[in-house]
Amino acid sequence: MALVRKGSRRVVVDGTAYRWRLRGRPTYFQGLAWSPCTFAVEHADTPGMTLVVTTDQPHPSNWIGREAEPVLPSGVASAVRLALREGWTPTAPGPAFHLDQSAGFTPSL
C-alpha cells in the first residue's frame, strides 16, 4: 500500500528520510471523536511496508469541536523509532504494520 504523495510531509529519523501523511478529512468515527486519529508513514526512497500509527488524540478536524493536539514531526519521529524497535521493516514488502498508541483515548459520547 503506497502512501499518496500529495499532502505528505518529509521527516528524517536518524539519518533516514520518511514520508508521513495525516488524513485531511476525518473518517465518520474520527469526525465524531469515537475513534482516535491515525497517520501513515513510509520510507521516502524505497516504499515497502507502510506504518499505520493510531494516536491517543481525536482527529484535529473532528466535527464536535473536541480539542486535539496536532500531530508534529517530533511525534512522527518518535513513533518511527518505536516501530523500528518493534520490528517494522520499512523497505520490505508486506502488509501494513500497525502501531497502537491509543492508550488513554476516551471516545466522545
C-alpha positions as CSV (number, residue, x, y, z in Angstrom):
1,M,0.0,0.0,0.0
2,A,1.8,3.1,-1.2
3,L,1.3,6.5,0.5
4,V,-0.3,9.2,-1.6
5,R,2.5,11.7,-2.3
6,K,0.1,14.7,-2.3
7,G,-0.2,16.1,1.1
8,S,2.6,14.0,2.6
9,R,5.4,15.6,4.6
10,R,9.0,14.6,4.9
11,V,10.7,13.7,8.2
12,V,14.3,12.5,8.7
13,V,14.7,10.0,11.6
14,D,18.3,9.0,12.5
15,G,19.6,9.9,9.0
16,T,16.8,8.1,7.1
17,A,14.1,10.0,5.2
18,Y,10.5,9.0,5.5
19,R,7.2,10.5,4.3
20,W,4.2,10.7,6.5
21,R,0.6,11.8,6.0
22,L,-2.4,12.6,8.2
23,R,-5.8,12.1,6.6
24,G,-7.1,15.6,5.9
25,R,-10.7,14.8,6.4
26,P,-11.6,12.6,9.3
27,T,-13.5,9.3,8.9
28,Y,-17.1,9.3,10.2
29,F,-15.9,7.8,13.5
30,Q,-13.0,10.2,13.8
31,G,-15.3,13.1,13.0
32,L,-17.5,12.3,15.9
33,A,-14.4,11.6,18.1
34,W,-15.4,8.0,18.6
35,S,-12.1,6.7,17.3
36,P,-8.6,8.3,17.6
37,C,-6.6,10.0,14.9
38,T,-4.2,7.9,12.7
39,F,-1.4,8.7,10.4
40,A,0.7,6.7,7.9
41,V,4.5,6.6,7.4
42,E,6.6,5.0,4.7
43,H,10.3,5.1,3.6
44,A,10.8,8.0,1.3
45,D,13.1,6.4,-1.3
46,T,12.1,2.7,-1.2
47,P,8.5,2.4,0.0
48,G,7.6,-1.0,1.2
49,M,5.7,-1.8,4.3
50,T,3.6,1.1,5.5
51,L,3.4,2.1,9.2
52,V,0.0,3.0,10.4
53,V,0.1,4.8,13.8
54,T,-3.0,5.1,16.0
55,T,-2.6,8.1,18.3
56,D,-4.3,8.8,21.7
57,Q,-5.8,12.1,20.3
58,P,-9.0,12.8,18.4
59,H,-8.6,14.0,14.8
60,P,-7.8,17.7,14.7
61,S,-10.7,18.3,12.3
62,N,-13.3,16.5,14.3
63,W,-16.8,17.8,13.9
64,I,-17.8,18.3,17.5
65,G,-15.0,20.7,18.4
66,R,-13.2,18.4,20.7
67,E,-9.7,19.8,21.5
68,A,-6.8,17.8,19.9
69,E,-3.1,18.1,19.9
70,P,-1.6,18.4,16.4
71,V,0.5,15.6,15.0
72,L,4.0,17.0,15.0
73,P,7.1,15.8,13.1
74,S,8.7,15.0,16.5
75,G,5.8,12.7,17.4
76,V,6.1,11.0,14.0
77,A,9.9,10.5,14.5
78,S,9.2,9.0,17.9
79,A,6.6,6.6,16.5
80,V,9.0,5.6,13.7
81,R,11.8,4.8,16.3
82,L,9.4,2.7,18.4
83,A,8.0,0.8,15.3
84,L,11.6,0.0,14.2
85,R,12.4,-1.4,17.6
86,E,9.2,-3.5,17.4
87,G,10.1,-5.0,14.1
88,W,8.8,-2.7,11.3
89,T,11.0,-3.1,8.2
90,P,10.0,-0.1,6.0
91,T,11.7,-1.2,2.8
92,A,10.4,-4.8,2.9
93,P,7.2,-5.6,1.0
94,G,4.3,-6.7,3.1
95,P,1.1,-5.7,4.8
96,A,0.8,-2.5,6.8
97,F,2.5,-2.5,10.2
98,H,0.2,-1.2,12.9
99,L,1.5,0.7,15.9
100,D,-1.2,1.3,18.5
101,Q,-0.6,4.3,20.8
102,S,-4.2,4.9,21.7
103,A,-4.0,4.0,25.4
104,G,-5.8,6.8,27.2
105,F,-8.1,7.8,24.4
106,T,-11.6,8.4,25.5
107,P,-14.3,8.4,22.8
108,S,-17.0,11.1,22.9
109,L,-20.4,10.1,23.9
